[in-house]
């Protein structure tokens, strides 16, 4: 078990380092410092443990230093000041989007309201593109609005070096507008080995047209099983102002089999999801700023009370030699450090992690029974 734990720690150290996240580096350093301090100085048997802790620290540094001293990471570190200025301006813009009434000041703009508020009220130069389902004569279709790139995607199973045929119905609010369709190896944001095609919506504004285009995969998907990535089919409106409507989307093999599901959007957005290149338009990029925006001073004060109580409880137990509490304190502190420069809890799994870590920090542990040894009967 100990060997497995050491292996997992070293593996996660490498995984974190190659995220190239400066915020992650800071949080990892603080969390490691907390657990090392309590492991060495506030728990029994520290003399015997010190050699193992030192060896483990050297192993972690031997993994971290080559990545940290690399050219890409150093370029990231050098741009901290510039990136912080961008982030600070983004925070100011977000807080300035709030209405000034006392109800909003106390309780915020409402959960999940940031993207809409940014689109309508932000003074930043760029705004996100839009996507929505519309209905016409009982038929649903996808409408893509202009703006910073939005990709409406679906995971597909394709083969390398194959020729596929793209078919779709499309119309635009202005003549001769184009829509971009791509196939990319992609997990979350970063795309690899993309193949793309562009189709024209037609020369008559507001009229539906059926279009076809070839789409050859080339080496897309030709990777070893241990390095394989899922392939996503994506629709994108590159126009500056035009609205583009899309329906009856098919990606067919040479034998006529359709690889897409729900291409007519009759089941709304089942099997489809979206991604965006510019994430700042979707969240405040800071946990305290996001809570203040969504839930006002009431929410921010509640967040602070929850965090302070969790840290106080865990620190008290760790000071008395409880290494489990020290680990919880390190993890919770790392989460809060990352949260200074990232919203985090706008994803449900991270909100659960935050509450779970806070609850674990606040756990008092089992009360030891009082010993009757040495007392008179």
Secondary structure, DSSP 8 states (H G I E B T S, - for coil): -HHHHHHHHHHHHHHHHTTT-HHHHHHHHHHHHHHHHHHHHSSTTHHHHHHHHHHHHHHHHHHHHHHHTSHHHHHHHHTHHHHHHHHHHHHHHHHHTS--SHHHHHH-S-TT-HHHHHHHH--SS--B--EEEEEETTEEEEEE-SSB-EEEEEEE---TT-EEEEEEEEEESSTT-EEEEEEEEESSS-EEEEEEEEEE--SSTT--EEEEEEEE-TTTT-S-GGG---EEEEEE---SS--EEEEEEEEE-TT--B--SSTT-TTTTTT-EEEES-GGGTS-SSHHHHHHHHHHHHHHHHHHHHHHHHHHHHHHHHHTT-HHHHHHHHHHHHHHHHHTS---TTSHHHHHHHHHHHHHHH----------TT---
